[in-house]
Amino acid sequence: MPQLVTAPWFLILLFSWLTFFFIFSSKMKKINPVKDPFSALIFMPEIYHWPWSWHSPWLWT
């Protein structure tokens, strides 16, 4: 579906997700799940085994 890939909203979402991931990817090694549970939910879902863990960036690479 080429029209889906070239849709402006798709490009905006993709760019925003990549920007968010690359900006905060340097924090992944420094995350403390106790002090920063929000970042732990985003970057380390496999630790908590959340149902949405398949959205984890590890599976996208």
PyMOL Python script that loads the backbone (N, CA, C, O; Angstrom):
from pymol import cmd

cmd.read_pdbstr("""\
ATOM      1  N   MET A   1       0.839  -1.191   0.000  1.00  0.00           N
ATOM      2  CA  MET A   1       0.000   0.000   0.000  1.00  0.00           C
ATOM      3  C   MET A   1       0.878   1.246   0.000  1.00  0.00           C
ATOM      4  O   MET A   1       1.150   1.805   1.063  1.00  0.00           O
ATOM      5  N   PRO A   2       1.323   1.689  -1.166  1.00  0.00           N
ATOM      6  CA  PRO A   2       2.228   2.856  -1.227  1.00  0.00           C
ATOM      7  C   PRO A   2       1.593   4.119  -0.653  1.00  0.00           C
ATOM      8  O   PRO A   2       2.285   4.950  -0.066  1.00  0.00           O
ATOM      9  N   GLN A   3       0.283   4.266  -0.820  1.00  0.00           N
ATOM     10  CA  GLN A   3      -0.359   5.484  -0.323  1.00  0.00           C
ATOM     11  C   GLN A   3      -0.295   5.557   1.200  1.00  0.00           C
ATOM     12  O   GLN A   3      -0.333   6.649   1.768  1.00  0.00           O
ATOM     13  N   LEU A   4      -0.198   4.407   1.867  1.00  0.00           N
ATOM     14  CA  LEU A   4      -0.097   4.411   3.328  1.00  0.00           C
ATOM     15  C   LEU A   4       1.286   4.871   3.765  1.00  0.00           C
ATOM     16  O   LEU A   4       1.420   5.626   4.728  1.00  0.00           O
ATOM     17  N   VAL A   5       2.309   4.416   3.056  1.00  0.00           N
ATOM     18  CA  VAL A   5       3.674   4.764   3.439  1.00  0.00           C
ATOM     19  C   VAL A   5       3.952   6.242   3.199  1.00  0.00           C
ATOM     20  O   VAL A   5       4.691   6.868   3.959  1.00  0.00           O
ATOM     21  N   THR A   6       3.373   6.792   2.163  1.00  0.00           N
ATOM     22  CA  THR A   6       3.641   8.191   1.826  1.00  0.00           C
ATOM     23  C   THR A   6       2.660   9.152   2.489  1.00  0.00           C
ATOM     24  O   THR A   6       2.725  10.360   2.259  1.00  0.00           O
ATOM     25  N   ALA A   7       1.754   8.628   3.307  1.00  0.00           N
ATOM     26  CA  ALA A   7       0.796   9.505   3.984  1.00  0.00           C
ATOM     27  C   ALA A   7       1.529  10.421   4.952  1.00  0.00           C
ATOM     28  O   ALA A   7       2.422   9.973   5.671  1.00  0.00           O
ATOM     29  N   PRO A   8       1.162  11.702   4.978  1.00  0.00           N
ATOM     30  CA  PRO A   8       1.860  12.659   5.862  1.00  0.00           C
ATOM     31  C   PRO A   8       1.805  12.255   7.325  1.00  0.00           C
ATOM     32  O   PRO A   8       2.792  12.403   8.045  1.00  0.00           O
ATOM     33  N   TRP A   9       0.651  11.741   7.777  1.00  0.00           N
ATOM     34  CA  TRP A   9       0.554  11.377   9.193  1.00  0.00           C
ATOM     35  C   TRP A   9       1.487  10.230   9.518  1.00  0.00           C
ATOM     36  O   TRP A   9       2.044  10.166  10.613  1.00  0.00           O
ATOM     37  N   PHE A  10       1.661   9.312   8.557  1.00  0.00           N
ATOM     38  CA  PHE A  10       2.567   8.186   8.796  1.00  0.00           C
ATOM     39  C   PHE A  10       4.003   8.679   8.932  1.00  0.00           C
ATOM     40  O   PHE A  10       4.732   8.242   9.822  1.00  0.00           O
ATOM     41  N   LEU A  11       4.409   9.591   8.045  1.00  0.00           N
ATOM     42  CA  LEU A  11       5.770  10.123   8.116  1.00  0.00           C
ATOM     43  C   LEU A  11       5.985  10.902   9.406  1.00  0.00           C
ATOM     44  O   LEU A  11       7.054  10.826  10.012  1.00  0.00           O
ATOM     45  N   ILE A  12       4.967  11.651   9.827  1.00  0.00           N
ATOM     46  CA  ILE A  12       5.095  12.428  11.065  1.00  0.00           C
ATOM     47  C   ILE A  12       5.223  11.501  12.264  1.00  0.00           C
ATOM     48  O   ILE A  12       6.070  11.723  13.130  1.00  0.00           O
ATOM     49  N   LEU A  13       4.398  10.469  12.325  1.00  0.00           N
ATOM     50  CA  LEU A  13       4.472   9.527  13.443  1.00  0.00           C
ATOM     51  C   LEU A  13       5.807   8.799  13.451  1.00  0.00           C
ATOM     52  O   LEU A  13       6.413   8.612  14.506  1.00  0.00           O
ATOM     53  N   LEU A  14       6.264   8.389  12.270  1.00  0.00           N
ATOM     54  CA  LEU A  14       7.534   7.674  12.198  1.00  0.00           C
ATOM     55  C   LEU A  14       8.684   8.569  12.638  1.00  0.00           C
ATOM     56  O   LEU A  14       9.549   8.145  13.405  1.00  0.00           O
ATOM     57  N   PHE A  15       8.693   9.801  12.156  1.00  0.00           N
ATOM     58  CA  PHE A  15       9.768  10.720  12.516  1.00  0.00           C
ATOM     59  C   PHE A  15       9.751  11.035  14.004  1.00  0.00           C
ATOM     60  O   PHE A  15      10.801  11.092  14.644  1.00  0.00           O
ATOM     61  N   SER A  16       8.551  11.242  14.555  1.00  0.00           N
ATOM     62  CA  SER A  16       8.469  11.569  15.983  1.00  0.00           C
ATOM     63  C   SER A  16       8.912  10.386  16.836  1.00  0.00           C
ATOM     64  O   SER A  16       9.573  10.569  17.859  1.00  0.00           O
ATOM     65  N   TRP A  17       8.548   9.159  16.415  1.00  0.00           N
ATOM     66  CA  TRP A  17       8.957   7.982  17.186  1.00  0.00           C
ATOM     67  C   TRP A  17      10.469   7.800  17.121  1.00  0.00           C
ATOM     68  O   TRP A  17      11.108   7.529  18.137  1.00  0.00           O
ATOM     69  N   LEU A  18      11.038   7.948  15.935  1.00  0.00           N
ATOM     70  CA  LEU A  18      12.487   7.800  15.805  1.00  0.00           C
ATOM     71  C   LEU A  18      13.218   8.873  16.591  1.00  0.00           C
ATOM     72  O   LEU A  18      14.226   8.595  17.240  1.00  0.00           O
ATOM     73  N   THR A  19      12.713  10.100  16.533  1.00  0.00           N
ATOM     74  CA  THR A  19      13.341  11.183  17.294  1.00  0.00           C
ATOM     75  C   THR A  19      13.294  10.899  18.786  1.00  0.00           C
ATOM     76  O   THR A  19      14.294  11.048  19.488  1.00  0.00           O
ATOM     77  N   PHE A  20      12.120  10.488  19.266  1.00  0.00           N
ATOM     78  CA  PHE A  20      11.979  10.169  20.690  1.00  0.00           C
ATOM     79  C   PHE A  20      12.921   9.041  21.092  1.00  0.00           C
ATOM     80  O   PHE A  20      13.572   9.101  22.135  1.00  0.00           O
ATOM     81  N   PHE A  21      12.984   7.999  20.239  1.00  0.00           N
ATOM     82  CA  PHE A  21      13.809   6.842  20.582  1.00  0.00           C
ATOM     83  C   PHE A  21      15.286   7.210  20.615  1.00  0.00           C
ATOM     84  O   PHE A  21      15.994   6.835  21.549  1.00  0.00           O
ATOM     85  N   PHE A  22      15.759   7.939  19.609  1.00  0.00           N
ATOM     86  CA  PHE A  22      17.187   8.259  19.555  1.00  0.00           C
ATOM     87  C   PHE A  22      17.593   9.251  20.632  1.00  0.00           C
ATOM     88  O   PHE A  22      18.719   9.196  21.127  1.00  0.00           O
ATOM     89  N   ILE A  23      16.694  10.161  21.006  1.00  0.00           N
ATOM     90  CA  ILE A  23      17.039  11.129  22.050  1.00  0.00           C
ATOM     91  C   ILE A  23      17.197  10.433  23.394  1.00  0.00           C
ATOM     92  O   ILE A  23      18.115  10.742  24.154  1.00  0.00           O
ATOM     93  N   PHE A  24      16.299   9.491  23.688  1.00  0.00           N
ATOM     94  CA  PHE A  24      16.300   8.864  25.008  1.00  0.00           C
ATOM     95  C   PHE A  24      17.002   7.511  25.028  1.00  0.00           C
ATOM     96  O   PHE A  24      17.077   6.875  26.079  1.00  0.00           O
ATOM     97  N   SER A  25      17.523   7.055  23.874  1.00  0.00           N
ATOM     98  CA  SER A  25      18.167   5.743  23.850  1.00  0.00           C
ATOM     99  C   SER A  25      19.419   5.719  24.719  1.00  0.00           C
ATOM    100  O   SER A  25      19.810   4.665  25.220  1.00  0.00           O
ATOM    101  N   SER A  26      20.051   6.882  24.900  1.00  0.00           N
ATOM    102  CA  SER A  26      21.254   6.924  25.730  1.00  0.00           C
ATOM    103  C   SER A  26      20.929   6.694  27.198  1.00  0.00           C
ATOM    104  O   SER A  26      21.823   6.394  27.990  1.00  0.00           O
ATOM    105  N   LYS A  27      19.645   6.834  27.574  1.00  0.00           N
ATOM    106  CA  LYS A  27      19.259   6.641  28.968  1.00  0.00           C
ATOM    107  C   LYS A  27      18.995   5.177  29.301  1.00  0.00           C
ATOM    108  O   LYS A  27      18.840   4.836  30.473  1.00  0.00           O
ATOM    109  N   MET A  28      18.942   4.318  28.308  1.00  0.00           N
ATOM    110  CA  MET A  28      18.535   2.934  28.552  1.00  0.00           C
ATOM    111  C   MET A  28      19.478   2.226  29.511  1.00  0.00           C
ATOM    112  O   MET A  28      19.047   1.396  30.312  1.00  0.00           O
ATOM    113  N   LYS A  29      20.764   2.552  29.433  1.00  0.00           N
ATOM    114  CA  LYS A  29      21.730   1.882  30.296  1.00  0.00           C
ATOM    115  C   LYS A  29      21.723   2.446  31.712  1.00  0.00           C
ATOM    116  O   LYS A  29      22.303   1.851  32.621  1.00  0.00           O
ATOM    117  N   LYS A  30      21.070   3.590  31.903  1.00  0.00           N
ATOM    118  CA  LYS A  30      21.109   4.250  33.203  1.00  0.00           C
ATOM    119  C   LYS A  30      19.775   4.181  33.938  1.00  0.00           C
ATOM    120  O   LYS A  30      19.626   4.763  35.012  1.00  0.00           O
ATOM    121  N   ILE A  31      18.812   3.475  33.366  1.00  0.00           N
ATOM    122  CA  ILE A  31      17.470   3.476  33.942  1.00  0.00           C
ATOM    123  C   ILE A  31      17.436   2.678  35.237  1.00  0.00           C
ATOM    124  O   ILE A  31      17.934   1.555  35.308  1.00  0.00           O
ATOM    125  N   ASN A  32      16.841   3.279  36.254  1.00  0.00           N
ATOM    126  CA  ASN A  32      16.571   2.584  37.507  1.00  0.00           C
ATOM    127  C   ASN A  32      15.057   2.391  37.590  1.00  0.00           C
ATOM    128  O   ASN A  32      14.331   3.371  37.760  1.00  0.00           O
ATOM    129  N   PRO A  33      14.558   1.157  37.476  1.00  0.00           N
ATOM    130  CA  PRO A  33      13.104   0.938  37.449  1.00  0.00           C
ATOM    131  C   PRO A  33      12.390   1.467  38.685  1.00  0.00           C
ATOM    132  O   PRO A  33      11.207   1.801  38.624  1.00  0.00           O
ATOM    133  N   VAL A  34      13.108   1.547  39.815  1.00  0.00           N
ATOM    134  CA  VAL A  34      12.474   2.022  41.047  1.00  0.00           C
ATOM    135  C   VAL A  34      12.347   3.546  41.036  1.00  0.00           C
ATOM    136  O   VAL A  34      11.313   4.092  41.420  1.00  0.00           O
ATOM    137  N   LYS A  35      13.400   4.222  40.598  1.00  0.00           N
ATOM    138  CA  LYS A  35      13.390   5.685  40.609  1.00  0.00           C
ATOM    139  C   LYS A  35      12.700   6.263  39.380  1.00  0.00           C
ATOM    140  O   LYS A  35      12.154   7.365  39.439  1.00  0.00           O
ATOM    141  N   ASP A  36      12.718   5.538  38.276  1.00  0.00           N
ATOM    142  CA  ASP A  36      12.158   6.061  37.029  1.00  0.00           C
ATOM    143  C   ASP A  36      11.275   5.000  36.364  1.00  0.00           C
ATOM    144  O   ASP A  36      11.641   4.454  35.323  1.00  0.00           O
ATOM    145  N   PRO A  37      10.126   4.711  36.954  1.00  0.00           N
ATOM    146  CA  PRO A  37       9.296   3.623  36.408  1.00  0.00           C
ATOM    147  C   PRO A  37       8.726   3.944  35.032  1.00  0.00           C
ATOM    148  O   PRO A  37       8.473   3.035  34.242  1.00  0.00           O
ATOM    149  N   PHE A  38       8.519   5.244  34.732  1.00  0.00           N
ATOM    150  CA  PHE A  38       7.945   5.589  33.432  1.00  0.00           C
ATOM    151  C   PHE A  38       8.893   5.222  32.295  1.00  0.00           C
ATOM    152  O   PHE A  38       8.478   4.630  31.298  1.00  0.00           O
ATOM    153  N   SER A  39      10.166   5.577  32.448  1.00  0.00           N
ATOM    154  CA  SER A  39      11.141   5.217  31.420  1.00  0.00           C
ATOM    155  C   SER A  39      11.331   3.706  31.359  1.00  0.00           C
ATOM    156  O   SER A  39      11.566   3.146  30.288  1.00  0.00           O
ATOM    157  N   ALA A  40      11.229   3.053  32.510  1.00  0.00           N
ATOM    158  CA  ALA A  40      11.364   1.600  32.513  1.00  0.00           C
ATOM    159  C   ALA A  40      10.224   0.950  31.736  1.00  0.00           C
ATOM    160  O   ALA A  40      10.426  -0.061  31.063  1.00  0.00           O
ATOM    161  N   LEU A  41       9.034   1.526  31.827  1.00  0.00           N
ATOM    162  CA  LEU A  41       7.908   0.986  31.073  1.00  0.00           C
ATOM    163  C   LEU A  41       8.133   1.130  29.578  1.00  0.00           C
ATOM    164  O   LEU A  41       7.729   0.271  28.794  1.00  0.00           O
ATOM    165  N   ILE A  42       8.784   2.225  29.185  1.00  0.00           N
ATOM    166  CA  ILE A  42       8.978   2.489  27.761  1.00  0.00           C
ATOM    167  C   ILE A  42      10.115   1.642  27.191  1.00  0.00           C
ATOM    168  O   ILE A  42       9.977   1.039  26.127  1.00  0.00           O
ATOM    169  N   PHE A  43      11.234   1.604  27.906  1.00  0.00           N
ATOM    170  CA  PHE A  43      12.440   1.021  27.329  1.00  0.00           C
ATOM    171  C   PHE A  43      12.715  -0.407  27.783  1.00  0.00           C
ATOM    172  O   PHE A  43      13.476  -1.120  27.129  1.00  0.00           O
ATOM    173  N   MET A  44      12.112  -0.841  28.890  1.00  0.00           N
ATOM    174  CA  MET A  44      12.406  -2.187  29.370  1.00  0.00           C
ATOM    175  C   MET A  44      11.118  -2.949  29.672  1.00  0.00           C
ATOM    176  O   MET A  44      10.936  -3.412  30.798  1.00  0.00           O
ATOM    177  N   PRO A  45      10.221  -3.091  28.698  1.00  0.00           N
ATOM    178  CA  PRO A  45       8.952  -3.783  28.968  1.00  0.00           C
ATOM    179  C   PRO A  45       9.141  -5.258  29.280  1.00  0.00           C
ATOM    180  O   PRO A  45       8.301  -5.864  29.945  1.00  0.00           O
ATOM    181  N   GLU A  46      10.247  -5.845  28.801  1.00  0.00           N
ATOM    182  CA  GLU A  46      10.449  -7.267  29.043  1.00  0.00           C
ATOM    183  C   GLU A  46      10.679  -7.566  30.518  1.00  0.00           C
ATOM    184  O   GLU A  46      10.489  -8.701  30.955  1.00  0.00           O
ATOM    185  N   ILE A  47      11.086  -6.563  31.290  1.00  0.00           N
ATOM    186  CA  ILE A  47      11.298  -6.787  32.715  1.00  0.00           C
ATOM    187  C   ILE A  47       9.958  -7.002  33.413  1.00  0.00           C
ATOM    188  O   ILE A  47       9.848  -7.843  34.305  1.00  0.00           O
ATOM    189  N   TYR A  48       8.948  -6.249  33.010  1.00  0.00           N
ATOM    190  CA  TYR A  48       7.641  -6.336  33.661  1.00  0.00           C
ATOM    191  C   TYR A  48       6.687  -7.283  32.935  1.00  0.00           C
ATOM    192  O   TYR A  48       5.610  -7.591  33.444  1.00  0.00           O
ATOM    193  N   HIS A  49       7.085  -7.748  31.734  1.00  0.00           N
ATOM    194  CA  HIS A  49       6.258  -8.672  30.959  1.00  0.00           C
ATOM    195  C   HIS A  49       4.871  -8.092  30.705  1.00  0.00           C
ATOM    196  O   HIS A  49       3.858  -8.766  30.899  1.00  0.00           O
ATOM    197  N   TRP A  50       4.838  -6.838  30.269  1.00  0.00           N
ATOM    198  CA  TRP A  50       3.557  -6.216  29.957  1.00  0.00           C
ATOM    199  C   TRP A  50       2.965  -6.864  28.708  1.00  0.00           C
ATOM    200  O   TRP A  50       3.695  -7.382  27.863  1.00  0.00           O
ATOM    201  N   PRO A  51       1.654  -6.831  28.599  1.00  0.00           N
ATOM    202  CA  PRO A  51       1.017  -7.406  27.396  1.00  0.00           C
ATOM    203  C   PRO A  51       1.467  -6.708  26.110  1.00  0.00           C
ATOM    204  O   PRO A  51       1.472  -7.318  25.041  1.00  0.00           O
ATOM    205  N   TRP A  52       1.850  -5.415  26.216  1.00  0.00           N
ATOM    206  CA  TRP A  52       2.262  -4.692  25.009  1.00  0.00           C
ATOM    207  C   TRP A  52       3.777  -4.762  24.802  1.00  0.00           C
ATOM    208  O   TRP A  52       4.348  -3.936  24.090  1.00  0.00           O
ATOM    209  N   SER A  53       4.423  -5.749  25.428  1.00  0.00           N
ATOM    210  CA  SER A  53       5.877  -5.850  25.298  1.00  0.00           C
ATOM    211  C   SER A  53       6.298  -6.131  23.854  1.00  0.00           C
ATOM    212  O   SER A  53       7.449  -5.891  23.492  1.00  0.00           O
ATOM    213  N   TRP A  54       5.379  -6.636  23.028  1.00  0.00           N
ATOM    214  CA  TRP A  54       5.735  -6.893  21.628  1.00  0.00           C
ATOM    215  C   TRP A  54       5.900  -5.602  20.855  1.00  0.00           C
ATOM    216  O   TRP A  54       6.345  -5.622  19.708  1.00  0.00           O
ATOM    217  N   HIS A  55       5.544  -4.461  21.471  1.00  0.00           N
ATOM    218  CA  HIS A  55       5.817  -3.169  20.855  1.00  0.00           C
ATOM    219  C   HIS A  55       7.249  -2.718  21.119  1.00  0.00           C
ATOM    220  O   HIS A  55       7.664  -1.646  20.678  1.00  0.00           O
ATOM    221  N   SER A  56       7.998  -3.547  21.843  1.00  0.00           N
ATOM    222  CA  SER A  56       9.349  -3.161  22.238  1.00  0.00           C
ATOM    223  C   SER A  56      10.230  -2.885  21.023  1.00  0.00           C
ATOM    224  O   SER A  56      10.161  -3.617  20.036  1.00  0.00           O
ATOM    225  N   PRO A  57      11.060  -1.833  21.080  1.00  0.00           N
ATOM    226  CA  PRO A  57      11.936  -1.514  19.939  1.00  0.00           C
ATOM    227  C   PRO A  57      12.911  -2.634  19.593  1.00  0.00           C
ATOM    228  O   PRO A  57      13.387  -2.706  18.460  1.00  0.00           O
ATOM    229  N   TRP A  58      13.218  -3.516  20.559  1.00  0.00           N
ATOM    230  CA  TRP A  58      14.179  -4.592  20.267  1.00  0.00           C
ATOM    231  C   TRP A  58      13.658  -5.467  19.124  1.00  0.00           C
ATOM    232  O   TRP A  58      14.440  -5.961  18.311  1.00  0.00           O
ATOM    233  N   LEU A  59      12.337  -5.656  19.063  1.00  0.00           N
ATOM    234  CA  LEU A  59      11.773  -6.537  18.048  1.00  0.00           C
ATOM    235  C   LEU A  59      11.677  -5.847  16.691  1.00  0.00           C
ATOM    236  O   LEU A  59      11.379  -6.495  15.687  1.00  0.00           O
ATOM    237  N   TRP A  60      11.924  -4.543  16.652  1.00  0.00           N
ATOM    238  CA  TRP A  60      11.808  -3.799  15.398  1.00  0.00           C
ATOM    239  C   TRP A  60      13.123  -3.763  14.636  1.00  0.00           C
ATOM    240  O   TRP A  60      13.152  -3.370  13.469  1.00  0.00           O
ATOM    241  N   THR A  61      14.205  -4.166  15.278  1.00  0.00           N
ATOM    242  CA  THR A  61      15.513  -4.049  14.634  1.00  0.00           C
ATOM    243  C   THR A  61      15.947  -5.386  14.056  1.00  0.00           C
ATOM    244  O   THR A  61      17.027  -5.485  13.473  1.00  0.00           O
TER     245      THR A  61
END
""", "prot")
cmd.dss("prot")
cmd.show_as("cartoon", "prot")
cmd.util.cbc("prot")
cmd.orient("prot")
